[in-house]
């Protein structure tokens, strides 16, 4: 894949596969306490390297992932927006999840909403996916607002089974959108 070859794009964003040279920028993003406010901890560089490898493997297996996301005009890497198959045990899973994690200087510009809308369109029209969920901690108002803006409907609350050891992060909302 060429340096900035996108799998698909929105008006302002390009969505692509992960590369080794994403490690430095993605590590900075995942070590930012504000970005990771709704997660139990920030991630070390080693953990981010493992995450990128996991995302690459997910793409190879499923044909989609939480994509590396760039601003088309500048080629600036701003984080990830995309899809992932989730099979942790809840009444909402297994399911395909849409999620996003953007660096702070990309906040407040509509990138998460624009990117998530385009990922849903791609999932429904190109990948043949019929239903997508999204989850966030009940305190994550910004992500919940994105879920509402992209046309998702609240399905309920649940205790995230992977966060049992972190009670302050365990309670989540689940939203969904179904192809019409």
N, C-alpha and C positions, 0 to 999 in steps of 0.2 A: 504494500500500500504506500502510495506517495505521501510525502510529509503532511499535506493538508487535504487528502482525499476524503471526502465526506460520504457516509453511507446515505444520509439524507440531510436536508437543511430546512430551516424555517426562514422567515424574513431576515432575521439578524444573526441566527445561530447555525453553526455546523455541528453535526453529531458524527463522531468517528470512533474507530476502534482505539484501544489503549496502546500506547507505545512506551518503551523503556524510558524515553526522555521526558515522560510526564511525571516521573517520580518526584523530582525536586519541588515542582509547583503544587502537586497534589499533597505532598508531605506538609508543606507550609499551610495549606488549607486545613488539613486534618489535625494540625497542632494548634490551631487558633481556638482559644477557649470560647469565644463568642459563636463561631461557626458550629462548634460541637456542644453548645449549651444544652441541647436536648438529648444528649448521649451520655452514658456513664463516665466517659473519659475521652481525652484527646488520644490520637494515635501516634505511635513512634514511627520513625522512618521505616523500620523493619516491618511493622504492621501494615503500613501503607503499601510497601512493596508486595507483601502477601495479598493485600486487597486487590491491587492491580492484577496480579496473577490470577486471582479468583475471578475477577471480572472478565479477563481474557478467556479463561476456561469456560465461563458461563456463556460467552458469545459463541465460542467454538461448538459448544454442546447444543445451544438453544436457538442461535441465530439472532439474538438480541441480548442486551445487557444495559446496565446503567452506563451510557455512552460518555466518553470524554467529550466535553462541550467547549466550543470556542466561539468567539465573536467573529463573524464572517469578515467584517471590514478590516479588522486589525490582526486576526489570527491569535488573539489573546486567549489562553486557556483560562476558563472561569470555573471549572468544576465538572460535575456530572449531572446528567438528567437522563432518565431512561427507564428501562423495564427489567424486572428480575423475577424468576420463578421462586416462590416462597412456599415451603412445606412445613414450617413449624406448626405445631398443633393448636388450632383454634377453630371456632365455628366458621371462620371466613376463609380458611386455607384447606388444601393447597389452592393457590391462585397466583396470577401474575400481578405483580406490584409495580406501580409507577412511583418513582422517587427522584429527589434532587438534593444536591449539596453544592452550594456555590460559595465562592470566596466573598468576603464582605464588600469589596468594592463593586461587586456585581449585584448587590442587593438594591431593592427599591427601583429597579429599572424595567420590571416586567419580564425579565428573562426566564424565571422559573415558570410563570404562567404561559408565556409564549412557547417555551421549550416543551412543557408538559402537554400542551394542546397538540403540538406537532407530533410528539411521540405517540399520543393516543391515536391520532389520524393514521400514522404509519402502522401502528399495531393493528388497527381495525382494517385498513384498506390494503396493506402490503403483506402483513404477517397472518392475517386471517384469525386474529384473536377476537373473541366475542365479549369478554368481560375483563375488567382491570380493577384492582383495588388499590388503595393507598392508606397507609397508617402513619400516625404520629402520636407523640405523647399528648396528653390532654392539655398540657400547658403550652404547646407549640402553636400559638395563634397564627403565626405567619404561614406555616405550612398548611394549617387547616383552611386559611383564607384562599390559598392557591387551589386547594381541592375544590372549594366552592366555585371559584372563578372558572375552573375548567369543566364545570358541569357535573361534578360528582355528587352523589347523594350519601348522606350519613347512614350507615348500616347499624352502628352501635358502638359500644365500648367493650374492651376486653383487657385482660392482664396478659401482657406479652410474655410468653413462656421463656424466651431467651433472656429476659430481664428480671427474673425472680430474685436474683441477688442484689438488685438495685431498686428497692421499693419506690423511690422518688421518680423513677422512670418507667415503672411497670405498667401503669394505667395508660391505655391508648384508645384513640378513636380509629374506626375503620370506615372508609368511604368507598364507594364503587361507582363505576360507570359501565353500562352495557351498550353494545353496538345496537343501533336502531335499524 
